[in-house]
Amino acid sequence: MAVGARSGHEEPEDRPGGPAHAESAGEPADSATASGAESDGGASGGSTARKKKNARPFWKELPLLIGVALILALLIKTFLVQAFSIPSDSMQNTLQRGDRVLVDKLTPWFGSEPERGEVVVFHDPGGWLEDTQAPEPNAVQKFLSFIGLMPSAEEKDLIKRVIAIGGDTVECKKNGPVEVNGTALDDKSFIFEGNSACDDQPFGPIKVPKGRIWVMGDHRQNSLDSRYHQNLAGGGTVSTDEVVGRAIVIAWPVNRWATLPIPKTFDQPGLNAAAAAAAPGAIGLAGAVPLVLWRRRRRTSPRRTT
């Protein structure tokens, strides 16, 4: 009998309480068997056997797990965050050569645009990296880059700090600070020690077009940034459409782990002085238009005589 075989007992099948005995007592064999199974643990033994029978070997589950992991990695790389490597010294001391940073790619999907002070990764606007030779990646590097665990060696990307955004006027005279909308930036907290603000390449004043940004490296005397590409399309500015995302954290090496906040100097109210100055005029104009139309209507409407 099956119950006896599962439990390991070597008893005759027609023992008291068994199917034969149940039939002689006038009870259906199936009913007696079911009752015995519930009382002597046969159901538990059957469940264990079914579990053992249905369990799949780990090596059969492994391809599925790998496939799910790859899909998740691709989704994260495409829509959430991506790792990028720092190939040069242009962002010292904020970023060192060889650092790995994680870039937020999610917020741009919701219409967020770069802000002053952010460290951003962007595609080459055209001609910025024409003389730079990228090392040829091997097969392993290509695969890790494909799933987002390593930065792509084939894409030409740069990383700089946003100094001015669309609508801003930015300039820097020799021996002077960088000024945005007439307000001087205190950049000593983030530029490379011993560097000047722009003595190697003064510029401006430059009006940044809407939808574009002006970027500079923190290692000012070792960064071919917006200042050096004013002869190209865009006048040294970068389209926000080329921005991959904001670098939010140094993820590697472990002893370099740190977030990348916006320096406090970019919180100065004066940076938005141009917009603030234009606001009263716009409000005044909006209020004057209805008044002028009302007076014009009164003058042109026919007068009644009594």
Salt bridges, closest charged atoms under 4 A:
GLU11 OE1 - ARG15 NE 3.01
GLU61 OE2 - ARG56 NE 3.96
ASP89 OD2 - ARG97 NH2 3.24
ASP99 OD2 - ARG256 NH2 2.70
GLU118 OE2 - ARG246 NH1 3.78
GLU136 OE2 - LYS142 NZ 3.99
ASP157 OD1 - HIS123 ND1 2.58
ASP168 OD2 - ARG116 NE 2.74
ASP187 OD2 - ARG220 NH1 3.36
ASP200 OD1 - ARG227 NH1 3.01
ASP218 OD2 - ARG161 NH2 2.75
ASP225 OD1 - ARG227 NE 2.79
